[in-house]
């Protein structure tokens, strides 16, 4: 069978996390309309049956952007590390926005890759078909690649063709993971990300970029089957803390209720979720907090 690691690489908001969730058939990565939503590598395993069987280990990565804080430097480093660690590199492109300097920069980074490169032109459901062929021609003129596949992570259009193109490029070998293996994400990380997704959905302006969620304590299911988790939401100023808490605690309660619902559906058990908002000025430059968030890569040792 064909098996190997495949990185989903590209600019913020290209739809990498939505594509990962669709390809593996389960929501592993949180999704929002905010840039830089993905902060860590997220692994999702897809087993492909049939005449051309395979196991594709997808690695979702943070979007490539200009880093302004230590946190962002780590995010970009995590993405760049995958260029050397995978068997196939899939560059996910937002086909609904005009190509420009940012896309050329990503392609310049990809030039470092010694593995086959596939370009996935995502969000084709948002553009006229007449614009697709010139876009394909533009990417062909920019870099030689193994395949260019138009897809829609929202509707699933073209995703089977993308998987087939990837499988053709993977080496033959034994499965890397058991058939029922889905992700390497620890339970604590999945809880923190579920809370952060709701925080992103309900806040605007700078708050999505200056907030983080850390699981302080995770208690395994008790005799009643209830998992108890205690989380801290970090912000940088007291005014931001007041926003997250909301009037009479309304917003923090809503975030908790919605996150708990998602977690109970995913883990098929009851959750007790305790959320506290804490002010940590400059946390995006704090190495200890970044380590707690799991944002470690090769460049950080």
BALOBA-1460 file (C-alpha; in Angstrom, 3 decimals):
// residues 301
<rec num="1" residu="x" x="0.000" y="0.000" z="0.000"/>
<rec num="2" residu="x" x="1.008" y="3.642" z="-0.297"/>
<rec num="3" residu="x" x="1.727" y="5.386" z="2.959"/>
<rec num="4" residu="x" x="3.443" y="8.517" z="4.213"/>
<rec num="5" residu="x" x="3.282" y="11.985" z="5.717"/>
<rec num="6" residu="x" x="1.697" y="14.908" z="3.860"/>
<rec num="7" residu="x" x="1.956" y="18.542" z="4.979"/>
<rec num="8" residu="x" x="-0.850" y="21.026" z="4.356"/>
<rec num="9" residu="x" x="1.143" y="24.229" z="3.859"/>
<rec num="10" residu="x" x="0.237" y="27.786" z="2.888"/>
<rec num="11" residu="x" x="-0.884" y="31.248" z="3.897"/>
<rec num="12" residu="x" x="-3.367" y="31.994" z="6.721"/>
<rec num="13" residu="x" x="-7.052" y="31.513" z="5.884"/>
<rec num="14" residu="x" x="-6.323" y="29.345" z="2.838"/>
<rec num="15" residu="x" x="-8.587" y="26.671" z="4.320"/>
<rec num="16" residu="x" x="-5.973" y="24.130" z="5.437"/>
<rec num="17" residu="x" x="-7.791" y="23.169" z="8.646"/>
<rec num="18" residu="x" x="-11.167" y="22.868" z="6.922"/>
<rec num="19" residu="x" x="-9.509" y="20.657" z="4.318"/>
<rec num="20" residu="x" x="-7.918" y="18.469" z="6.985"/>
<rec num="21" residu="x" x="-11.259" y="17.972" z="8.732"/>
<rec num="22" residu="x" x="-12.964" y="17.035" z="5.484"/>
<rec num="23" residu="x" x="-10.244" y="14.643" z="4.354"/>
<rec num="24" residu="x" x="-10.134" y="12.662" z="7.605"/>
<rec num="25" residu="x" x="-13.911" y="12.844" z="8.098"/>
<rec num="26" residu="x" x="-13.720" y="14.155" z="11.670"/>
<rec num="27" residu="x" x="-13.285" y="17.643" z="13.070"/>
<rec num="28" residu="x" x="-9.746" y="17.655" z="14.457"/>
<rec num="29" residu="x" x="-8.704" y="21.251" z="13.786"/>
<rec num="30" residu="x" x="-10.632" y="24.289" z="14.956"/>
<rec num="31" residu="x" x="-11.879" y="26.620" z="12.242"/>
<rec num="32" residu="x" x="-12.647" y="30.341" z="12.248"/>
<rec num="33" residu="x" x="-12.611" y="33.314" z="9.901"/>
<rec num="34" residu="x" x="-9.688" y="34.815" z="11.849"/>
<rec num="35" residu="x" x="-6.183" y="34.626" z="10.360"/>
<rec num="36" residu="x" x="-3.610" y="32.561" z="12.284"/>
<rec num="37" residu="x" x="-6.249" y="30.345" z="13.895"/>
<rec num="38" residu="x" x="-3.988" y="27.270" z="13.710"/>
<rec num="39" residu="x" x="-1.053" y="27.627" z="16.101"/>
<rec num="40" residu="x" x="0.291" y="24.057" z="16.252"/>
<rec num="41" residu="x" x="0.861" y="21.088" z="13.988"/>
<rec num="42" residu="x" x="-2.202" y="18.861" z="13.890"/>
<rec num="43" residu="x" x="-1.965" y="15.280" z="12.621"/>
<rec num="44" residu="x" x="-4.929" y="13.489" z="11.065"/>
<rec num="45" residu="x" x="-4.810" y="9.979" z="9.599"/>
<rec num="46" residu="x" x="-6.850" y="8.965" z="6.548"/>
<rec num="47" residu="x" x="-7.084" y="5.297" z="5.573"/>
<rec num="48" residu="x" x="-7.934" y="4.731" z="1.918"/>
<rec num="49" residu="x" x="-9.464" y="1.327" z="1.029"/>
<rec num="50" residu="x" x="-10.075" y="-0.155" z="-2.399"/>
<rec num="51" residu="x" x="-7.883" y="-1.142" z="-5.333"/>
<rec num="52" residu="x" x="-5.338" y="1.579" z="-4.547"/>
<rec num="53" residu="x" x="-5.159" y="1.373" z="-0.741"/>
<rec num="54" residu="x" x="-3.111" y="3.695" z="1.360"/>
<rec num="55" residu="x" x="-2.688" y="5.521" z="4.627"/>
<rec num="56" residu="x" x="-2.171" y="9.274" z="4.404"/>
<rec num="57" residu="x" x="-0.934" y="11.046" z="7.515"/>
<rec num="58" residu="x" x="-1.934" y="14.670" z="7.014"/>
<rec num="59" residu="x" x="-0.128" y="17.387" z="8.981"/>
<rec num="60" residu="x" x="-2.000" y="20.692" z="9.241"/>
<rec num="61" residu="x" x="0.345" y="23.622" z="9.863"/>
<rec num="62" residu="x" x="0.084" y="27.268" z="10.940"/>
<rec num="63" residu="x" x="-0.236" y="29.741" z="8.084"/>
<rec num="64" residu="x" x="2.887" y="31.389" z="6.723"/>
<rec num="65" residu="x" x="2.869" y="35.049" z="7.775"/>
<rec num="66" residu="x" x="5.204" y="37.816" z="8.919"/>
<rec num="67" residu="x" x="5.930" y="37.071" z="12.592"/>
<rec num="68" residu="x" x="5.660" y="40.024" z="14.976"/>
<rec num="69" residu="x" x="5.927" y="38.144" z="18.280"/>
<rec num="70" residu="x" x="7.833" y="35.153" z="19.616"/>
<rec num="71" residu="x" x="4.609" y="33.153" z="19.393"/>
<rec num="72" residu="x" x="4.326" y="33.896" z="15.681"/>
<rec num="73" residu="x" x="7.977" y="33.011" z="15.105"/>
<rec num="74" residu="x" x="7.306" y="29.606" z="16.625"/>
<rec num="75" residu="x" x="4.175" y="29.186" z="14.496"/>
<rec num="76" residu="x" x="6.041" y="29.832" z="11.257"/>
<rec num="77" residu="x" x="8.941" y="27.610" z="12.371"/>
<rec num="78" residu="x" x="6.496" y="24.756" z="13.005"/>
<rec num="79" residu="x" x="5.218" y="25.068" z="9.443"/>
<rec num="80" residu="x" x="8.694" y="25.339" z="7.912"/>
<rec num="81" residu="x" x="9.912" y="22.267" z="9.797"/>
<rec num="82" residu="x" x="7.377" y="20.107" z="7.955"/>
<rec num="83" residu="x" x="9.020" y="20.873" z="4.605"/>
<rec num="84" residu="x" x="11.845" y="18.554" z="5.654"/>
<rec num="85" residu="x" x="9.749" y="16.018" z="7.548"/>
<rec num="86" residu="x" x="7.133" y="14.834" z="5.025"/>
<rec num="87" residu="x" x="6.869" y="12.732" z="1.874"/>
<rec num="88" residu="x" x="4.583" y="15.114" z="-0.039"/>
<rec num="89" residu="x" x="3.990" y="18.825" z="0.371"/>
<rec num="90" residu="x" x="0.501" y="20.149" z="-0.431"/>
<rec num="91" residu="x" x="0.406" y="23.907" z="-0.883"/>
<rec num="92" residu="x" x="-3.162" y="25.027" z="-0.115"/>
<rec num="93" residu="x" x="-4.123" y="28.221" z="-1.936"/>
<rec num="94" residu="x" x="-7.186" y="30.434" z="-1.519"/>
<rec num="95" residu="x" x="-8.327" y="30.580" z="-5.140"/>
<rec num="96" residu="x" x="-10.941" y="33.213" z="-4.304"/>
<rec num="97" residu="x" x="-8.354" y="35.946" z="-3.659"/>
<rec num="98" residu="x" x="-5.920" y="37.429" z="-6.146"/>
<rec num="99" residu="x" x="-2.453" y="35.913" z="-6.241"/>
<rec num="100" residu="x" x="0.347" y="38.211" z="-5.228"/>
<rec num="101" residu="x" x="3.559" y="38.686" z="-3.264"/>
<rec num="102" residu="x" x="2.398" y="36.469" z="-0.392"/>
<rec num="103" residu="x" x="1.806" y="33.536" z="-2.731"/>
<rec num="104" residu="x" x="5.170" y="34.050" z="-4.425"/>
<rec num="105" residu="x" x="6.823" y="34.091" z="-0.996"/>
<rec num="106" residu="x" x="5.205" y="30.758" z="-0.074"/>
<rec num="107" residu="x" x="6.345" y="29.266" z="-3.386"/>
<rec num="108" residu="x" x="9.871" y="30.527" z="-2.729"/>
<rec num="109" residu="x" x="9.852" y="28.712" z="0.615"/>
<rec num="110" residu="x" x="8.520" y="25.577" z="-1.056"/>
<rec num="111" residu="x" x="11.520" y="25.700" z="-3.410"/>
<rec num="112" residu="x" x="13.510" y="24.331" z="-0.444"/>
<rec num="113" residu="x" x="11.483" y="21.117" z="-0.559"/>
<rec num="114" residu="x" x="13.119" y="17.972" z="-1.893"/>
<rec num="115" residu="x" x="9.786" y="16.129" z="-2.003"/>
<rec num="116" residu="x" x="6.950" y="16.230" z="-4.571"/>
<rec num="117" residu="x" x="4.746" y="19.315" z="-4.372"/>
<rec num="118" residu="x" x="1.000" y="19.376" z="-5.057"/>
<rec num="119" residu="x" x="-0.901" y="22.656" z="-5.294"/>
<rec num="120" residu="x" x="-4.507" y="22.517" z="-4.030"/>
<rec num="121" residu="x" x="-6.498" y="25.465" z="-5.355"/>
<rec num="122" residu="x" x="-9.091" y="25.705" z="-2.602"/>
<rec num="123" residu="x" x="-12.467" y="27.523" z="-2.434"/>
<rec num="124" residu="x" x="-13.320" y="26.935" z="-6.094"/>
<rec num="125" residu="x" x="-16.972" y="27.078" z="-5.040"/>
<rec num="126" residu="x" x="-16.464" y="30.838" z="-4.600"/>
<rec num="127" residu="x" x="-15.086" y="31.649" z="-8.067"/>
<rec num="128" residu="x" x="-16.305" y="31.497" z="-11.660"/>
<rec num="129" residu="x" x="-15.004" y="28.519" z="-13.634"/>
<rec num="130" residu="x" x="-13.645" y="30.893" z="-16.269"/>
<rec num="131" residu="x" x="-11.117" y="32.181" z="-13.706"/>
<rec num="132" residu="x" x="-9.825" y="28.740" z="-12.816"/>
<rec num="133" residu="x" x="-7.782" y="27.943" z="-15.926"/>
<rec num="134" residu="x" x="-5.780" y="31.238" z="-15.846"/>
<rec num="135" residu="x" x="-5.056" y="30.585" z="-12.161"/>
<rec num="136" residu="x" x="-3.784" y="27.080" z="-12.926"/>
<rec num="137" residu="x" x="-1.608" y="28.508" z="-15.707"/>
<rec num="138" residu="x" x="-0.191" y="31.152" z="-13.331"/>
<rec num="139" residu="x" x="0.886" y="28.539" z="-10.779"/>
<rec num="140" residu="x" x="2.357" y="26.355" z="-13.511"/>
<rec num="141" residu="x" x="4.440" y="29.317" z="-14.620"/>
<rec num="142" residu="x" x="5.667" y="29.944" z="-11.057"/>
<rec num="143" residu="x" x="6.890" y="26.494" z="-10.094"/>
<rec num="144" residu="x" x="7.143" y="22.974" z="-11.427"/>
<rec num="145" residu="x" x="4.898" y="20.705" z="-9.378"/>
<rec num="146" residu="x" x="3.594" y="17.161" z="-9.451"/>
<rec num="147" residu="x" x="-0.067" y="18.195" z="-9.728"/>
<rec num="148" residu="x" x="-2.429" y="21.155" z="-9.483"/>
<rec num="149" residu="x" x="-5.846" y="20.124" z="-8.158"/>
<rec num="150" residu="x" x="-8.840" y="22.491" z="-7.814"/>
<rec num="151" residu="x" x="-10.814" y="21.645" z="-4.660"/>
<rec num="152" residu="x" x="-13.455" y="22.949" z="-2.296"/>
<rec num="153" residu="x" x="-12.895" y="22.022" z="1.335"/>
<rec num="154" residu="x" x="-16.419" y="23.296" z="2.042"/>
<rec num="155" residu="x" x="-18.302" y="21.132" z="-0.475"/>
<rec num="156" residu="x" x="-15.778" y="18.315" z="-0.975"/>
<rec num="157" residu="x" x="-15.546" y="18.948" z="-4.715"/>
<rec num="158" residu="x" x="-12.230" y="17.667" z="-6.082"/>
<rec num="159" residu="x" x="-11.024" y="16.236" z="-2.767"/>
<rec num="160" residu="x" x="-11.102" y="12.631" z="-4.022"/>
<rec num="161" residu="x" x="-8.878" y="13.679" z="-6.928"/>
<rec num="162" residu="x" x="-6.538" y="15.380" z="-4.466"/>
<rec num="163" residu="x" x="-6.216" y="12.202" z="-2.367"/>
<rec num="164" residu="x" x="-5.574" y="10.130" z="-5.517"/>
<rec num="165" residu="x" x="-2.858" y="12.550" z="-6.660"/>
<rec num="166" residu="x" x="-1.223" y="12.349" z="-3.227"/>
<rec num="167" residu="x" x="-1.371" y="8.545" z="-3.080"/>
<rec num="168" residu="x" x="0.389" y="8.277" z="-6.437"/>
<rec num="169" residu="x" x="3.322" y="10.205" z="-4.948"/>
<rec num="170" residu="x" x="3.661" y="8.363" z="-1.632"/>
<rec num="171" residu="x" x="6.147" y="5.519" z="-1.172"/>
<rec num="172" residu="x" x="5.022" y="1.937" z="-0.765"/>
<rec num="173" residu="x" x="5.179" y="0.524" z="2.730"/>
<rec num="174" residu="x" x="3.365" y="-0.793" z="5.755"/>
<rec num="175" residu="x" x="0.772" y="1.360" z="7.563"/>
<rec num="176" residu="x" x="2.347" y="3.867" z="9.936"/>
<rec num="177" residu="x" x="-0.556" y="3.729" z="12.399"/>
<rec num="178" residu="x" x="-3.283" y="1.223" z="13.373"/>
<rec num="179" residu="x" x="-6.458" y="1.329" z="11.288"/>
<rec num="180" residu="x" x="-8.445" y="2.998" z="14.096"/>
<rec num="181" residu="x" x="-5.822" y="5.674" z="14.823"/>
<rec num="182" residu="x" x="-7.055" y="9.200" z="14.149"/>
<rec num="183" residu="x" x="-4.732" y="11.841" z="15.619"/>
<rec num="184" residu="x" x="-1.782" y="12.419" z="17.912"/>
<rec num="185" residu="x" x="-3.488" y="15.368" z="19.606"/>
<rec num="186" residu="x" x="-3.524" y="14.896" z="23.403"/>
<rec num="187" residu="x" x="-6.904" y="15.229" z="25.092"/>
<rec num="188" residu="x" x="-5.726" y="18.339" z="26.954"/>
<rec num="189" residu="x" x="-4.867" y="20.069" z="23.681"/>
<rec num="190" residu="x" x="-8.216" y="19.178" z="22.111"/>
<rec num="191" residu="x" x="-10.034" y="20.651" z="25.122"/>
<rec num="192" residu="x" x="-8.000" y="23.864" z="24.983"/>
<rec num="193" residu="x" x="-8.610" y="24.210" z="21.245"/>
<rec num="194" residu="x" x="-12.354" y="23.629" z="21.633"/>
<rec num="195" residu="x" x="-12.501" y="26.501" z="24.121"/>
<rec num="196" residu="x" x="-10.332" y="28.727" z="21.931"/>
<rec num="197" residu="x" x="-12.547" y="28.098" z="18.902"/>
<rec num="198" residu="x" x="-15.575" y="29.445" z="20.767"/>
<rec num="199" residu="x" x="-13.518" y="32.375" z="22.031"/>
<rec num="200" residu="x" x="-12.567" y="33.218" z="18.437"/>
<rec num="201" residu="x" x="-16.173" y="32.958" z="17.295"/>
<rec num="202" residu="x" x="-17.454" y="35.408" z="19.901"/>
<rec num="203" residu="x" x="-14.697" y="38.048" z="19.968"/>
<rec num="204" residu="x" x="-13.440" y="40.603" z="17.489"/>
<rec num="205" residu="x" x="-10.687" y="43.195" z="16.958"/>
<rec num="206" residu="x" x="-7.413" y="42.259" z="18.633"/>
<rec num="207" residu="x" x="-8.796" y="39.716" z="21.121"/>
<rec num="208" residu="x" x="-8.419" y="36.593" z="18.929"/>
<rec num="209" residu="x" x="-4.709" y="37.372" z="18.530"/>
<rec num="210" residu="x" x="-3.916" y="38.210" z="22.168"/>
<rec num="211" residu="x" x="-5.780" y="35.300" z="23.779"/>
<rec num="212" residu="x" x="-4.745" y="31.743" z="24.530"/>
<rec num="213" residu="x" x="-6.156" y="28.787" z="26.444"/>
<rec num="214" residu="x" x="-4.128" y="26.602" z="28.802"/>
<rec num="215" residu="x" x="-5.465" y="23.484" z="30.539"/>
<rec num="216" residu="x" x="-4.327" y="23.793" z="34.142"/>
<rec num="217" residu="x" x="-5.832" y="20.525" z="35.356"/>
<rec num="218" residu="x" x="-7.351" y="17.536" z="33.572"/>
<rec num="219" residu="x" x="-9.109" y="14.856" z="35.645"/>
<rec num="220" residu="x" x="-9.966" y="11.536" z="34.052"/>
<rec num="221" residu="x" x="-13.596" y="10.400" z="34.044"/>
<rec num="222" residu="x" x="-14.987" y="9.714" z="37.518"/>
<rec num="223" residu="x" x="-17.421" y="6.960" z="38.505"/>
<rec num="224" residu="x" x="-20.231" y="8.942" z="36.852"/>
<rec num="225" residu="x" x="-18.280" y="9.224" z="33.600"/>
<rec num="226" residu="x" x="-17.621" y="12.966" z="34.008"/>
<rec num="227" residu="x" x="-14.288" y="14.418" z="32.867"/>
<rec num="228" residu="x" x="-13.365" y="17.560" z="34.812"/>
<rec num="229" residu="x" x="-11.151" y="20.154" z="33.164"/>
<rec num="230" residu="x" x="-9.920" y="23.466" z="34.553"/>
<rec num="231" residu="x" x="-8.720" y="26.010" z="31.964"/>
<rec num="232" residu="x" x="-7.177" y="29.457" z="32.018"/>
<rec num="233" residu="x" x="-7.844" y="31.933" z="29.229"/>
<rec num="234" residu="x" x="-4.894" y="34.312" z="28.930"/>
<rec num="235" residu="x" x="-5.312" y="37.886" z="27.714"/>
<rec num="236" residu="x" x="-2.905" y="40.827" z="27.890"/>
<rec num="237" residu="x" x="-4.972" y="43.604" z="29.512"/>
<rec num="238" residu="x" x="-7.691" y="44.032" z="32.130"/>
<rec num="239" residu="x" x="-9.996" y="45.591" z="29.524"/>
<rec num="240" residu="x" x="-9.705" y="42.426" z="27.438"/>
<rec num="241" residu="x" x="-10.503" y="40.292" z="30.486"/>
<rec num="242" residu="x" x="-13.726" y="42.243" z="30.996"/>
<rec num="243" residu="x" x="-14.731" y="41.621" z="27.371"/>
<rec num="244" residu="x" x="-14.149" y="37.855" z="27.602"/>
<rec num="245" residu="x" x="-16.097" y="37.602" z="30.854"/>
<rec num="246" residu="x" x="-18.959" y="39.657" z="29.461"/>
<rec num="247" residu="x" x="-21.768" y="41.393" z="31.281"/>
<rec num="248" residu="x" x="-22.442" y="39.439" z="34.482"/>
<rec num="249" residu="x" x="-20.331" y="36.587" z="33.108"/>
<rec num="250" residu="x" x="-22.573" y="36.061" z="30.070"/>
<rec num="251" residu="x" x="-19.855" y="35.567" z="27.434"/>
<rec num="252" residu="x" x="-17.579" y="33.271" z="29.420"/>
<rec num="253" residu="x" x="-20.634" y="31.177" z="30.261"/>
<rec num="254" residu="x" x="-21.658" y="30.966" z="26.586"/>
<rec num="255" residu="x" x="-18.122" y="29.959" z="25.568"/>
<rec num="256" residu="x" x="-18.128" y="27.236" z="28.210"/>
<rec num="257" residu="x" x="-21.551" y="25.868" z="27.267"/>
<rec num="258" residu="x" x="-20.719" y="25.680" z="23.546"/>
<rec num="259" residu="x" x="-17.244" y="24.190" z="24.059"/>
<rec num="260" residu="x" x="-18.602" y="21.618" z="26.503"/>
<rec num="261" residu="x" x="-21.233" y="20.557" z="23.961"/>
<rec num="262" residu="x" x="-18.607" y="19.973" z="21.256"/>
<rec num="263" residu="x" x="-16.371" y="18.048" z="23.653"/>
<rec num="264" residu="x" x="-19.179" y="15.825" z="24.884"/>
<rec num="265" residu="x" x="-20.121" y="14.956" z="21.300"/>
<rec num="266" residu="x" x="-16.524" y="14.188" z="20.329"/>
<rec num="267" residu="x" x="-15.546" y="12.177" z="23.419"/>
<rec num="268" residu="x" x="-19.039" y="10.695" z="23.963"/>
<rec num="269" residu="x" x="-18.945" y="11.437" z="27.684"/>
<rec num="270" residu="x" x="-19.912" y="14.212" z="30.095"/>
<rec num="271" residu="x" x="-17.633" y="17.175" z="30.795"/>
<rec num="272" residu="x" x="-17.321" y="19.647" z="33.635"/>
<rec num="273" residu="x" x="-15.524" y="22.702" z="32.258"/>
<rec num="274" residu="x" x="-14.173" y="25.403" z="34.558"/>
<rec num="275" residu="x" x="-12.974" y="28.566" z="32.756"/>
<rec num="276" residu="x" x="-11.015" y="31.397" z="34.370"/>
<rec num="277" residu="x" x="-9.714" y="34.523" z="32.611"/>
<rec num="278" residu="x" x="-6.236" y="35.678" z="33.619"/>
<rec num="279" residu="x" x="-4.217" y="38.723" z="32.576"/>
<rec num="280" residu="x" x="-0.677" y="37.903" z="31.459"/>
<rec num="281" residu="x" x="0.899" y="40.984" z="29.884"/>
<rec num="282" residu="x" x="3.240" y="40.057" z="27.040"/>
<rec num="283" residu="x" x="2.428" y="36.343" z="27.155"/>
<rec num="284" residu="x" x="3.134" y="36.039" z="23.407"/>
<rec num="285" residu="x" x="6.814" y="36.660" z="24.212"/>
<rec num="286" residu="x" x="6.840" y="34.349" z="27.266"/>
<rec num="287" residu="x" x="8.806" y="31.164" z="26.529"/>
<rec num="288" residu="x" x="7.267" y="29.232" z="29.431"/>
<rec num="289" residu="x" x="3.697" y="29.955" z="28.375"/>
<rec num="290" residu="x" x="4.502" y="29.116" z="24.744"/>
<rec num="291" residu="x" x="5.920" y="25.786" z="25.933"/>
<rec num="292" residu="x" x="2.705" y="25.138" z="27.877"/>
<rec num="293" residu="x" x="0.769" y="25.798" z="24.684"/>
<rec num="294" residu="x" x="2.795" y="23.045" z="22.993"/>
<rec num="295" residu="x" x="4.372" y="25.438" z="20.511"/>
<rec num="296" residu="x" x="7.748" y="23.720" z="20.305"/>
<rec num="297" residu="x" x="9.641" y="22.958" z="17.121"/>
<rec num="298" residu="x" x="13.078" y="21.902" z="16.031"/>
<rec num="299" residu="x" x="14.408" y="25.454" z="16.156"/>
<rec num="300" residu="x" x="13.381" y="25.660" z="19.802"/>
<rec num="301" residu="x" x="15.204" y="22.432" z="20.643"/>
